[in-house]
Amino acid sequence: MAALLSLRDANVTYCNKQKRVYAAKHIDLDLEEGSSLGIVGESGSGKSTLAMALLRLLPEKSTEISGEALFEGKNLFTLPLEEYRQLRWKEIAAVFQKSMNSLSPVHRIREQISDIYQIHELKALPAEIEERTKDLFSMVNLNPRVYNLYPHELSGGMLQRVSIAMSLLFNPKLLILDEATTALDVVTQGQILKEIVALEGQFRMSRIMITHDMSVVSKSCAYVAVMYAGELMEWGLTAKVLVSPHHPYTQGLLASFPDLKSESKALKSIPGFIPDLSLIYPGCVFAERCPSKMEKCQTQKPRMHTLEGGKVACHLYEVDHE
């Protein structure tokens, strides 16, 4: 199956006069058409930075981006900004944790949706826009009357559902959700994820879901990528990675979450802290916190090794799996 999005040696560095922060380093990933990828990791692991880089929303003056993000053959990192703007909403849509904050408080929901719709569909009639929007509102469990309300008349969860509905206006080829369902109750979250998964099958839409919630990934994502301190630790089929994780960091991350099968277990934290991202580490960036570290982990950067159902960047697999 063809890849809709391919990241090749993607790097994101924040820089100012005092220092440089290496927020994402040497990321290689593929997302197939009609597939879904969950990106997980601790706060500060580079998940949202990667999404913001793909969306071209990072400040140009203080950010350096290199490598490739090939979307249908076009490098999103270097595409002229005007050309990229034509892709937003129609081809690539995004919903963030507090997307509702971007809604104007002095305009009705219908006016804001119409403005977005008519940027891409100049000849769209008001009745067409209203019908499409209300269909999407039904999908995200919103009453049709919301269409004529002001944002201040809605709760935070309802506003977030409006944002999710808006992201689906044009059946985008790529949908990026960055903690987008965090503010929703469990029932509504489940309904929305179920509908999004159905849309993926119907329209071959692909999805990147950035989340701290492992249950969301396990229920709705075909693949999962585990990031730590800006680097990719492990990647593969969700059913493989979350059931039989290979990287010590992935194992530690899963041990810190309640059991995905709802069975009781003692939760364990990962000792230590995320390293200083302004430094360059010659070895494995997780070495200081790793219970399985070896001498070479401090001095040699591990290569990505191919395993059944995925890949892992760890010295532990150099002998047994090559």
URZI-V191528 format. One record per run of one state. SS is the DSSP state (A for helix, B for strand, O for the rest). FROM is the first residue (numbers start at 1). LEN is the number of residues. If there is no record, write none. Layout:
ss = <SS/SS>
from = <FROM/FROM>
len = <LEN/LEN>
This chain:
ss = <O/B/O/B/O/B/O/A/O/A/B/O/B/O/A/B/O/B/O/A/O/B/A/O/A/O/A/O/B/A/O/A/O/B/O/A/O/B/O/A/O/B/O/B/A/O/A/O/A/O/A/O/B/O/B/O/A/O>
from = <1/3/16/20/33/36/41/47/55/60/63/72/74/76/81/88/89/92/97/99/103/108/109/121/126/140/144/149/150/151/154/156/168/174/179/186/204/206/211/214/221/223/229/231/238/242/248/256/287/290/295/299/304/308/310/314/315/318>
len = <2/13/4/13/3/5/6/8/5/3/9/2/2/5/7/1/3/5/2/4/5/1/12/5/14/4/5/1/1/3/2/12/6/5/7/18/2/5/3/7/2/6/2/7/4/6/8/31/3/5/4/5/4/2/4/1/3/5>
